Amino acid sequence: MSRIQKKKPFGEKKKKDVDSEEITDVGTKLSGSKPAASKGLQKQEKLIVEGKVGEPNFFQRSIDFFREVKVELKKVTWPTRKQTTGTTVVVIIFVFVVAAFLGLFDYGLSKLVQVVLT
């Protein structure tokens, strides 16, 4: 199965996958005070609280969905024309065999019911 990654809000810039706690811990150890990265986090939290950065709207989610569909369809191994034709013929033959079997079974049961009722 493919991995599903959680999308970041539309207005948010991409960052490295590092926890904010790790940044704070490293910055505090090195300088003894709050690192510059925590200021960016505070600003981002402020924007989220104010409602300026949030979930993407329906249109943006739809565009993301179709982009992901396109990526997934590129990964598909499509059958050749010969494989598709062969498989189609097998399915059609199988359908006729099952239809004949069910038809004969139905005919036999209907004759049996006629004999029992008369």
N, C-alpha and C positions, 0 to 999 in steps of 0.2 A: 504494500500500500504506500501511497505517497504521503509525505509529511505535510500537514496543514500548519501553516504558520499564521500566528495572529497578526492581523494587519494593524499598523499604527494609524492614528488619526490622520486625516487628509493633510492638514496644515503642518504636521510635525515633520521636522527634518530627520533623516536617517542618522542614527548614532551607532557606535560600536556596541556589541552586546556585553555590556559591563554593568553590573548592578550599581545603583547610586550609593549603596552602603560601602561597596569596595572603594569607590572613588573618594568618599568622605574619609574612610579609614586611612587610605594611603596618603591623602592630602594632609590630614591631621598629623600623621606620623612624621611627614617630611618637614612641614613648615610650622607645626604647632598651632596653627589657626585653621579657620575654615578655608577650604580650597575654592578656587574660582569656579569649579564645576558645580558646586552646590548653589552658587548664585544663579546659574542657568536653570537649575532644577527649581529653585524658588520662583523664578520668572515664569517657568512653564506651569507650575502649580497655580500661580496667580491667573494665568490665561485660562486654565481649565476651570477655575472657580468662577471667573467672570463669564464663562460660556463662549469664549472666542475660539477655543480649540475643542472640538468634540467629535462625535461620530459623523462619518460622511453621510451625505444625504442619499436618497434613493437613486438618483441619477449616477452619482459617483460609485455607489456599490454595484450598480448594474454594469457600468463600464469595467470595474475590477473583475466582476464575474465573467464577462465575455473575454477579457484578457486571459484569465485563468483557463477558460475553456479552450482557447486557441493554443495555449501552451500544452495542455493535456492532450489535445488532438494531434499535436506534432509528435508526441511520444508513442502514439498508437502504431502497431505494426499492421498495416492494411493488407488483406489478402489479394492475391493476384486475380486477374480476370478468370484464369483457368480454374483456380481454387473455388471462386465464387460460383461459376457455372456448374462445376461438379457437385458442390454442396447443394445447390438449388435443385438439380436433377434428383439427387438422393431424397431430398425432402418431398418433392412432388410424388415420387414413386411410393414413398412411405405413406403419404396421405391417401393415395389410391388403395393401397393394401389395407390400411385400417378401415377405410370407408367400406370396402368390400366385405371385410370381416364383420363389421357392425351391421351392415345390410343383411348378410346371411343370418346372423344371430337374431336380428329383429324379425326376419321372415320366419325363422324356425319357432320363435316364441309365439308369434301371432297365430301360426298354424296349431301349436299346442293348445293355446287358449281356445281356439275355435273347436277343437276336438273335445276338450273338457266341458265346454258350455253346451254342446249339442248332443 
